[in-house]
């Protein structure tokens, strides 16, 4: 009995692993058939249920992804035939309807056998459609393209499962009501639509890289998921420099994850990190992606510029070898294409490293009245660090305490409180 239970548990684990890998492809393929993302996910979930029922007893199929797709296709065809029959019956009783037009069976079979390469890209554009709120786009992307469960998304963003579930349901309803087609955007719409996709991946990665709340400062699984989706997008849009720029940025930043915390989970700042713990394979992948962005021949956009800044850190074998003057210049360029108080704050840090803490503090003070930074904990944190370097310890302590009071993440709050104590 114990052996049978173990085998079943292993089979269920295998189903879940396959689902994480194949779900986006299955949902995307089905969405092309039924032209409805919500219905496509329902059909894919039916296939998942069938796998959970059959695989523990029958074993894992040789091509599990194809098996799931076949089940989903059969469910889709059954659904389409039911719809056609219903339409026929409604026409017979004189209802004034405009029935959907479906391909004959032979054309449908041919459609089912088409390559699914563009389907994933279509699914990305639909899940990240601007008609949805930012939160809805993030949740729907992780659900449809990441294969994450509602509970996993809720835990990642410290929300309740009910909240995330409602967000996903509303997102699918909004897409249906807006009649968003399952198709690639027109050439004119691609830049704005692509920007929405990139924003979602960037938000997911950043939440993993520096969690805004909770007990853990980093959530590597979110970084890894964003990077995986970014690489998929880059493979499908090889001529888009900003896609390569974002992949470069995420890869280089992710290379530091192992060094960003100490064994107890406490934050370790960039300049204090053990660079031997950086993942140099990821760095090389990131630098290669940055080269592809540059090879496109366009001026760098915001993601490629941030990747170029990250590359300056990655290329420095030691913290004191960092080219801070170049980083300041890159932040100047970034401020031109993406004006933001946070960009200016980061630039102020680079100025302090390149030209001294006094100049950096002047740049920070110029931001002190910025409304968008009033509740941003890193403004007083940076000010405290610069004041400490200038020997103004009492002022630094007060800034660190203020920063701690604004921090939403428990690890970061404890870190800032410790810096305040050390400033006495």
C-alpha positions in Angstrom: 0.0 0.0 0.0 2.8 2.4 0.9 4.6 1.7 -2.3 1.4 2.3 -4.3 0.9 5.6 -2.5 4.5 6.6 -3.2 4.1 5.8 -6.9 0.9 7.8 -7.2 2.5 10.8 -5.5 5.4 10.6 -7.9 3.0 10.4 -10.9 1.1 13.4 -9.6 4.4 15.3 -9.2 5.3 14.4 -12.8 1.9 15.7 -14.0 2.5 19.0 -12.2 6.0 19.3 -13.6 4.8 18.6 -17.1 2.0 21.1 -16.7 4.4 23.8 -15.6 6.4 23.2 -18.8 3.6 22.6 -21.3 0.6 24.5 -20.0 1.4 27.8 -21.9 1.8 25.9 -25.2 -1.4 23.9 -24.6 -3.5 27.0 -23.7 -2.1 29.0 -26.6 -2.9 26.2 -29.1 -6.4 25.9 -27.8 -7.0 29.6 -27.7 -6.2 29.7 -31.4 -8.9 27.1 -32.0 -11.6 28.6 -29.9 -10.5 32.3 -30.0 -11.2 32.7 -26.3 -8.5 32.6 -23.7 -10.8 31.9 -20.8 -12.4 28.9 -22.6 -8.9 27.7 -23.7 -7.7 27.6 -20.1 -10.9 25.7 -19.1 -10.2 23.1 -21.8 -6.6 22.8 -20.8 -7.6 22.3 -17.2 -9.9 19.5 -18.4 -6.8 17.9 -19.9 -4.9 18.3 -16.7 -7.7 16.7 -14.7 -7.7 13.8 -17.2 -3.9 13.4 -16.7 -4.2 13.4 -12.9 -6.8 10.6 -13.3 -5.1 8.5 -15.9 -1.3 8.9 -15.6 -1.0 7.5 -12.0 -2.6 4.2 -13.2 -1.4 4.1 -16.8 2.0 5.7 -16.6 3.4 8.9 -18.1 2.9 9.1 -21.9 6.0 9.2 -24.1 5.1 12.7 -25.2 3.1 14.1 -22.3 2.7 17.6 -23.8 1.3 16.1 -27.0 -1.1 14.0 -24.8 -2.4 17.0 -23.0 -2.8 18.9 -26.3 -4.7 16.0 -27.8 -7.2 15.8 -24.9 -7.7 19.6 -25.1 -8.3 19.4 -28.8 -10.9 16.7 -28.4 -12.7 18.8 -25.7 -12.5 21.9 -28.0 -14.0 20.0 -31.0 -16.8 18.6 -28.8 -17.5 22.1 -27.6 -17.5 23.5 -31.1 -19.8 20.8 -32.4 -22.2 21.4 -29.4 -22.2 25.1 -30.3 -22.9 24.3 -34.0 -25.8 22.0 -33.0 -27.2 24.6 -30.7 -27.0 27.2 -33.4 -28.7 24.9 -35.9 -31.5 24.2 -33.4 -31.9 28.0 -32.7 -32.1 28.7 -36.4 -34.8 26.0 -36.8 -37.1 27.8 -34.3 -36.6 31.1 -36.0 -34.4 32.8 -33.5 -32.7 35.9 -35.0 -29.1 34.8 -34.4 -25.8 35.4 -36.1 -24.0 32.1 -35.7 -20.2 31.8 -35.6 -18.6 30.4 -38.7 -16.6 27.2 -38.1 -14.3 25.5 -40.5 -15.3 22.1 -41.9 -13.9 19.1 -40.2 -11.0 18.7 -42.7 -10.0 22.3 -42.3 -10.3 22.1 -38.6 -8.1 19.0 -38.5 -5.5 20.9 -40.6 -5.7 23.9 -38.2 -5.1 21.6 -35.2 -1.9 20.4 -36.8 -0.4 23.8 -37.4 2.8 24.9 -35.8 2.3 26.6 -32.4 5.3 28.9 -32.6 3.3 32.1 -32.8 0.6 31.0 -30.4 2.7 31.6 -27.3 3.5 35.1 -28.6 -0.2 35.7 -29.2 -1.0 34.5 -25.7 1.6 36.9 -24.2 0.1 39.8 -26.0 -3.4 38.9 -24.9 -2.5 38.2 -21.3 -0.7 41.6 -21.2 -3.3 43.5 -23.1 -3.6 47.2 -22.1 -7.3 46.8 -21.5 -6.4 45.0 -18.3 -5.0 46.6 -15.1 -1.4 46.1 -14.3 -2.2 43.7 -11.4 -4.5 41.7 -13.7 -1.9 41.5 -16.4 0.7 40.2 -13.9 -1.7 37.6 -12.4 -3.0 36.4 -15.8 0.5 36.1 -17.3 1.8 34.0 -14.4 -1.4 31.9 -14.6 -1.5 31.3 -18.4 2.2 31.5 -19.4 3.9 30.5 -16.1 1.6 27.7 -15.2 1.4 28.9 -11.6 -1.6 28.0 -9.5 -3.7 30.7 -7.9 -2.2 29.8 -4.6 1.4 30.2 -5.9 0.6 33.6 -7.3 -1.1 34.7 -4.1 1.9 33.6 -2.0 4.4 35.3 -4.4 2.6 38.7 -4.1 1.3 38.2 -0.6 -2.3 38.4 -1.6 -5.2 36.1 -0.6 -6.1 33.3 -3.0 -9.6 34.7 -3.3 -8.2 38.1 -4.4 -6.0 36.6 -7.0 -8.8 34.3 -8.2 -11.2 37.2 -8.6 -8.5 39.2 -10.4 -8.0 36.4 -12.9 -11.7 35.8 -13.5 -12.3 39.5 -14.0 -9.3 39.7 -16.4 -10.7 36.9 -18.6 -14.2 38.4 -18.5 -12.7 41.8 -19.5 -10.9 40.3 -22.5 -14.1 38.5 -23.6 -16.3 41.6 -23.2 -13.7 43.7 -25.0 -13.7 41.1 -27.8 -9.9 41.0 -27.7 -9.0 38.7 -30.6 -6.4 36.0 -30.2 -4.0 37.4 -32.8 -0.8 39.3 -33.0 -1.2 43.1 -32.9 -0.9 45.1 -36.1 2.5 46.6 -37.1 1.4 50.0 -35.8 0.3 48.6 -32.4 3.3 46.3 -31.8 5.5 48.9 -30.0 2.8 49.9 -27.4 1.6 46.3 -27.0 5.2 45.0 -26.6 5.9 47.7 -24.0 3.0 46.2 -21.9 4.4 42.7 -22.1 7.9 43.9 -21.1 6.5 45.9 -18.2 4.8 42.8 -16.8 8.0 40.7 -17.0 9.9 43.6 -15.5 7.4 43.9 -12.6 7.5 40.1 -11.9 11.3 40.0 -11.9 11.6 43.1 -9.6 9.2 41.6 -7.1 11.4 38.5 -7.0 14.7 40.5 -6.9 13.6 42.9 -4.1 10.3 41.9 -2.5 8.2 44.8 -1.5 6.7 43.1 1.5 6.9 39.9 3.5 9.6 38.1 5.4 11.9 37.2 2.5 14.0 39.8 0.7 14.3 37.9 -2.5 12.0 35.4 -4.3 14.3 33.6 -6.8 11.4 31.6 -8.3 9.8 34.8 -9.6 13.1 36.0 -11.1 13.5 32.7 -12.8 10.0 32.7 -14.2 10.3 36.2 -15.5 13.7 35.3 -17.1 12.2 32.2 -18.7 9.3 34.1 -20.2 11.7 36.8 -21.4 13.9 34.3 -23.2 10.8 32.8 -24.8 9.7 36.3 -25.9 13.2 37.0 -27.3 13.2 33.8 -29.3 9.8 34.8 -30.8 10.8 38.4 -31.5 14.5 38.3 -32.4 14.5 41.7 -34.0 13.2 43.7 -31.0 16.2 45.2 -29.2 14.3 46.1 -26.0 13.3 42.5 -25.6 17.0 41.5 -25.6 17.7 44.4 -23.4 15.3 43.2 -20.8 16.6 39.6 -21.0 20.1 41.0 -20.5 19.0 43.0 -17.5 17.2 40.1 -15.8 20.0 37.7 -16.5 22.8 39.9 -15.1 20.7 40.9 -12.1 19.7 37.3 -11.5 23.4 36.3 -11.5 23.7 38.0 -8.1 20.8 36.3 -6.3 23.0 33.8 -4.4 25.2 36.7 -3.1 22.3 39.1 -2.2 21.6 37.5 1.2 23.8 36.0 3.9 23.2 32.5 5.3 20.5 33.8 7.6 18.6 35.5 4.8 19.7 39.1 5.7 20.4 41.5 2.8 23.9 42.0 1.5 24.5 45.2 -0.4 26.0 45.2 -3.9 29.4 46.6 -2.9 29.7 44.1 0.0 28.8 41.0 -2.0 31.2 38.1 -2.6 31.5 38.3 -6.3 32.8 34.7 -6.5 29.2 33.7 -5.7 27.8 35.5 -8.7 26.6 33.1 -11.5 29.1 33.9 -14.3 27.3 31.7 -16.8 24.2 34.0 -16.3 26.4 37.0 -16.7 27.7 35.7 -20.0 24.2 35.1 -21.2 23.2 38.6 -20.2 26.2 40.2 -21.9 25.4 38.2 -25.1 21.8 39.4 -25.0 23.0 43.0 -24.5 25.2 42.5 -27.6 22.1 41.4 -29.5 20.3 44.5 -28.4 23.2 46.7 -29.6 23.5 44.8 -32.9 19.9 45.9 -33.8 21.4 49.3 -34.6 18.9 51.4 -32.6 19.6 53.7 -29.7 19.3 51.9 -26.4 15.9 52.0 -24.8 15.2 51.9 -21.0 15.7 48.2 -20.5 18.9 48.0 -22.5 20.3 51.1 -20.7 19.6 49.5 -17.3 21.3 46.3 -18.6 24.3 48.3 -19.7 24.5 49.7 -16.1 24.2 46.2 -14.7 27.0 45.1 -17.1 29.3 47.7 -15.6 29.0 46.0 -12.3 29.2 42.5 -13.8 32.5 43.3 -15.6 34.2 44.6 -12.5 36.1 41.9 -10.7 36.1 43.9 -7.5 33.8 46.7 -6.3 36.6 49.3 -6.5 37.1 48.5 -10.2 33.5 49.6 -11.1 33.4 52.3 -13.8 31.2 54.7 -11.9 31.7 57.6 -14.3 30.3 55.5 -17.2 27.4 54.5 -14.9 26.6 58.2 -14.3 26.6 58.8 -18.0 24.3 55.8 -18.6 21.9 57.1 -15.9 21.9 60.5 -17.7 20.8 58.7 -20.8 18.2 56.7 -18.9 16.8 59.9 -17.4 16.2 61.2 -20.9 14.3 58.2 -22.2 12.6 57.3 -18.9 12.3 60.3 -16.7 11.7 59.2 -13.1 12.6 60.3 -9.6 13.8 56.8 -8.8 16.2 57.0 -11.8 17.4 60.3 -10.4 17.9 58.7 -7.0 19.9 55.9 -8.5 22.0 58.4 -10.4 22.7 60.3 -7.2 24.2 57.1 -5.7 26.4 56.7 -8.8 27.4 60.4 -8.5 28.5 59.8 -4.9 30.6 56.8 -6.0 32.2 58.7 -8.9 32.7 62.1 -7.5 32.3 61.8 -3.7 29.5 61.6 -1.1 29.1 65.4 -0.8 28.1 65.7 -4.5 25.9 62.7 -4.2 24.2 64.2 -1.1 23.5 67.4 -3.1 21.8 65.4 -5.8 19.7 63.5 -3.2 18.7 66.8 -1.5 17.4 68.1 -4.8 14.9 65.2 -4.7 13.8 65.7 -1.1 10.6 67.5 -2.1 9.7 65.1 -4.9 6.1 63.9 -4.1 6.7 60.4 -5.6 9.5 59.7 -3.1 7.9 60.9 0.1 6.9 57.3 1.1 9.8 55.6 -0.7 12.1 54.1 1.9 15.2 54.2 -0.2 15.3 58.0 -0.3 16.1 58.3 3.4 18.2 55.1 3.2 20.5 56.7 0.6 20.6 60.0 2.4 21.5 58.1 5.6 24.4 56.3 3.9 25.8 59.5 2.4 25.5 61.3 5.8 27.3 58.5 7.5 30.2 58.7 4.9 30.4 62.4 5.7 30.7 61.7 9.4 27.2 63.2 10.3 26.3 60.1 12.4 23.3 61.5 14.3 21.6 62.7 11.1 22.4 59.4 9.4 20.8 57.4 12.3 17.6 59.4 12.0 17.5 58.8 8.3 18.0 55.0 8.7 15.2 54.9 11.3 12.9 56.8 9.0 13.8 54.4 6.1 13.0 51.4 8.4 9.6 52.8 9.3 8.7 53.1 5.6 10.1 49.7 4.5 7.4 47.1 3.8 9.8 44.1 3.7 10.7 42.6 7.1 14.3 41.7 6.2 15.0 45.1 4.8 13.4 46.8 7.8 15.6 44.9 10.2 18.7 45.7 8.0 17.9 49.4 8.2 17.3 49.3 11.9 20.7 47.6 12.3 22.4 50.4 10.2 20.7 53.0 12.5 22.2 51.2 15.6 25.6 51.1 14.0 25.5 54.9 13.4 25.5 55.8 17.0 
